[in-house]
Amino acid sequence: MPEQAFRRTSWLAAVAGLLMLGACSSTETDEYVEDSVESLYNQAMDTLEARRYEAAATDFEEVERQHPYSVWATKAQLMAGYAYYKAEEYDLAISALERFISLHPSHDDVPYAYYLRALCHYDRIVDVERDQSHTREAMDALQEVAARFPGSDYARDAKLKYELTRDHLAGKEMEIGRFYHRRGHLLAALNRFKRVVEDYETTTHAAEALHRMVEIYVALGLGNEARKTAAVLGHNFPGSDWYIDTYRLVEPGADLPPTEEEDGGWFGWLPFL
């Protein structure tokens, strides 16, 4: 008899447990209420304006989850990418933006999506002493914006930022070249400075790169190469401080270099090769 009572009690306890679980499940289900798309989107915008960017991204994603076929869901996809960008969650932002581009390739906001994706790479550019992989990714993304949407405001800004990224990469090459130069690794340094002149000739580092090349040629006893390189510097950067320093380096004891009008320019007899 005691055994039967125990079995009966165990069975009743099990049933009670199931009923409790069912009640909890029912309560949790009742707590979820689908909201209107307008309400969800406005809530997401309020969160964004409060600068709670990660929470805003989640709210925008909820718009799409509850109303995937709404016009607002399409807009929310882009806004989620923007919110992640503002939160500096760049990988999540890029993922959201690429999804938007893939799903809506002809949408009016696609140029902005490409531009914002490029900014995600651009804003991660680090100082020249560190790895420059993000700089190269930014260059590619900015170049794509300029190529796909020529004439747009996004393209104009992308071109400006593209030039800044090129200048940054040139600065990295100069930093490495100076490092080799200081340690007496002249040929390694020369190769870095040559690369700046050949690949980044329009950047702010080109004049210094030419000057450093002259310094190395003089140190190696290659006077003719030094004078040719100095001539290129004088021809392209006649007003720079590097121009004056280089002239004095290849013309010891000289005061100031001649102007373009004097004697055909600086080392005017030399071919600019």
Secondary structure as the mmCIF struct_conf table of DSSP 4:
data_model
#
loop_
_struct_conf.conf_type_id
_struct_conf.id
_struct_conf.beg_label_comp_id
_struct_conf.beg_label_asym_id
_struct_conf.beg_label_seq_id
_struct_conf.end_label_comp_id
_struct_conf.end_label_asym_id
_struct_conf.end_label_seq_id
HELX_RH_AL_P HELX_RH_AL_P1 PRO A 2 GLU A 31
HELX_LH_PP_P HELX_LH_PP_P1 GLU A 34 SER A 36
HELX_RH_AL_P HELX_RH_AL_P2 VAL A 37 GLU A 49
TURN_TY1_P TURN_TY1_P1 ALA A 50 ARG A 51
HELX_RH_AL_P HELX_RH_AL_P3 TYR A 53 GLN A 66
TURN_TY1_P TURN_TY1_P2 PRO A 68 TYR A 69
BEND BEND1 SER A 70 SER A 70
HELX_RH_AL_P HELX_RH_AL_P4 VAL A 71 LYS A 86
TURN_TY1_P TURN_TY1_P3 ALA A 87 GLU A 88
HELX_RH_AL_P HELX_RH_AL_P5 TYR A 90 LEU A 103
TURN_TY1_P TURN_TY1_P4 PRO A 105 SER A 106
TURN_TY1_P TURN_TY1_P5 ASP A 108 ASP A 109
HELX_RH_AL_P HELX_RH_AL_P6 VAL A 110 TYR A 122
TURN_TY1_P TURN_TY1_P6 ASP A 123 ARG A 124
TURN_TY1_P TURN_TY1_P7 VAL A 128 GLU A 129
BEND BEND2 ARG A 130 ARG A 130
HELX_RH_AL_P HELX_RH_AL_P7 SER A 133 ARG A 148
BEND BEND3 PHE A 149 PHE A 149
TURN_TY1_P TURN_TY1_P8 PRO A 150 GLY A 151
BEND BEND4 SER A 152 SER A 152
HELX_RH_AL_P HELX_RH_AL_P8 ASP A 153 ARG A 182
TURN_TY1_P TURN_TY1_P9 ARG A 183 GLY A 184
HELX_RH_AL_P HELX_RH_AL_P9 LEU A 186 ASP A 199
TURN_TY1_P TURN_TY1_P10 GLU A 201 THR A 202
BEND BEND5 THR A 203 THR A 203
TURN_TY1_P TURN_TY1_P11 THR A 204 HIS A 205
HELX_RH_AL_P HELX_RH_AL_P10 ALA A 206 ALA A 219
TURN_TY1_P TURN_TY1_P12 LEU A 220 GLY A 221
HELX_RH_AL_P HELX_RH_AL_P11 GLY A 223 ASN A 236
TURN_TY1_P TURN_TY1_P13 PRO A 238 GLY A 239
BEND BEND6 SER A 240 SER A 240
HELX_RH_AL_P HELX_RH_AL_P12 ASP A 241 VAL A 250
BEND BEND7 GLU A 251 GLU A 251
TURN_TY1_P TURN_TY1_P14 PRO A 252 GLY A 253
BEND BEND8 LEU A 256 LEU A 256
TURN_TY1_P TURN_TY1_P15 GLU A 260 GLU A 261
HELX_RH_3T_P HELX_RH_3T_P1 GLU A 262 GLY A 264
BEND BEND9 GLY A 265 GLY A 265
TURN_TY1_P TURN_TY1_P16 TRP A 266 TRP A 269
BEND BEND10 LEU A 270 LEU A 270
#
